[in-house]
């Protein structure tokens, strides 16, 4: 009788362990982060803005190079003045580059935080305990990419964010 009871309990414990493993497998979600970044409206605006700022920096640099060449041509016997101009223009360019980098880092952090928070909210809403990059999963998992995108883009178009 004890052996039968022990066997039944063993089967129940093993069966429940398998059930828990199955439940754990069902709580895995996936996210296509590349698609998220490509399709998130604010990420696209950020990307376009950064490209425009990079183009402005390149124009500024080209203009400074032109000014230095002109100064060298106009004042070939005054290298000190040309060096001072060059140093001044390099300092201005460096300040703009630093400003650009600070803006880029701040906006990128803000976007990343918004995406992470939305991913966590969607995962909680779907009772998913683990979110893995979709590219790392061969089979299974619940893809939440479109749900996250819908929330992010809807939040970006609400009257409060305009």
C-alpha positions in Angstrom: 0.0 0.0 0.0 2.8 2.4 0.9 4.5 1.6 -2.4 1.4 2.4 -4.4 0.9 5.7 -2.5 4.5 6.6 -3.1 4.2 5.8 -6.8 1.0 7.8 -7.1 2.6 10.8 -5.4 5.7 10.5 -7.6 3.6 10.5 -10.7 1.7 13.5 -9.4 4.9 15.4 -8.6 6.4 14.6 -12.0 3.2 15.4 -13.8 2.9 18.8 -12.0 6.6 19.5 -12.7 5.8 18.9 -16.4 2.8 21.1 -16.2 4.8 23.9 -14.6 7.4 23.6 -17.4 4.6 23.8 -20.0 3.2 26.9 -18.2 6.6 28.5 -18.2 7.0 27.8 -21.9 3.6 29.5 -22.5 4.8 32.7 -20.7 7.5 33.4 -23.2 7.0 36.3 -25.6 9.0 37.5 -28.5 9.7 40.9 -29.9 11.1 41.9 -33.3 13.2 44.8 -32.1 14.4 45.8 -35.6 10.8 46.0 -36.8 10.0 48.0 -33.7 12.7 50.6 -34.4 11.9 50.7 -38.2 8.1 51.2 -37.6 7.9 53.3 -34.5 6.9 56.8 -35.6 9.0 58.7 -33.1 12.0 56.6 -33.9 11.7 57.5 -37.5 11.4 61.2 -36.7 14.4 60.9 -34.4 16.4 59.2 -37.2 15.4 61.8 -39.7 16.3 64.6 -37.3 19.7 63.1 -36.6 20.4 62.8 -40.3 19.5 66.5 -40.8 21.8 67.5 -37.9 24.6 65.4 -39.3 24.2 67.2 -42.6 24.3 70.5 -40.9 27.5 69.6 -39.1 29.0 68.5 -42.5 28.0 71.9 -44.0 29.4 73.7 -41.1 32.7 71.8 -41.4 32.9 72.5 -45.2 32.2 76.2 -44.6 35.0 76.4 -41.9 37.5 74.7 -44.3 36.6 77.2 -47.0 37.1 80.1 -44.5 40.5 78.8 -43.5 41.6 78.4 -47.2 40.4 81.9 -47.9 42.3 83.3 -44.9 45.4 81.5 -45.9 45.1 82.9 -49.5 44.4 86.5 -48.2 47.1 86.5 -45.5 49.9 84.2 -46.6 52.4 86.1 -44.5 50.3 86.0 -41.3 50.1 82.3 -40.2 49.3 83.3 -36.6 46.0 84.9 -37.6 45.2 81.9 -39.8 46.0 79.6 -36.9 43.8 81.6 -34.5 40.9 81.5 -37.0 41.4 77.8 -37.4 41.4 77.2 -33.7 38.3 79.3 -33.2 36.4 77.5 -36.0 37.5 74.1 -34.6 36.3 75.0 -31.2 32.9 76.1 -32.6 32.6 72.8 -34.5 33.6 70.8 -31.5 31.0 72.6 -29.4 28.3 71.8 -32.1 29.4 68.2 -32.3 29.2 67.8 -28.5 25.7 69.4 -28.5 24.6 67.0 -31.2 25.9 64.0 -29.3 24.2 65.1 -26.1 20.9 65.7 -27.9 21.3 62.3 -29.7 22.0 60.4 -26.5 19.2 62.1 -24.6 16.6 61.5 -27.3 17.8 57.9 -27.9 17.5 57.2 -24.1 14.0 58.6 -24.1 12.9 56.4 -27.1 14.5 53.3 -25.6 12.8 53.9 -22.3 9.4 54.4 -24.0 9.9 51.1 -26.0 11.1 49.2 -22.9 8.2 50.4 -20.8 5.6 49.6 -23.5 7.2 46.1 -24.0 6.9 45.5 -20.3 3.3 46.8 -20.2 2.2 44.6 -23.1 4.0 41.6 -21.6 2.3 42.1 -18.2 -1.1 42.4 -20.0 -0.5 39.1 -21.7 0.9 37.4 -18.6 4.2 36.9 -20.3 7.1 36.5 -17.9 10.0 36.5 -20.4 10.5 38.5 -23.6 13.1 37.3 -26.1 14.3 38.7 -29.3 12.3 37.1 -32.1 15.4 36.4 -34.1 16.6 34.2 -31.3 13.6 31.9 -31.2 13.1 29.1 -33.7 9.7 27.9 -32.6 7.1 29.1 -30.2 6.5 32.2 -28.0 3.9 34.8 -28.4 5.0 37.6 -30.7 4.0 41.0 -29.2 5.7 43.2 -31.8 2.5 44.5 -33.4 0.8 45.1 -30.0 3.8 47.2 -28.8 4.0 49.1 -32.1 0.3 49.9 -31.9 0.6 51.3 -28.4 3.7 53.3 -29.1 2.4 54.8 -32.3 -1.0 55.5 -30.7 0.7 57.3 -27.8 2.7 59.4 -30.3 -0.5 60.7 -32.0 -2.5 61.5 -28.9 -3.4 65.2 -28.4 -1.3 65.3 -25.2 1.9 64.4 -27.1 1.5 66.8 -30.0 
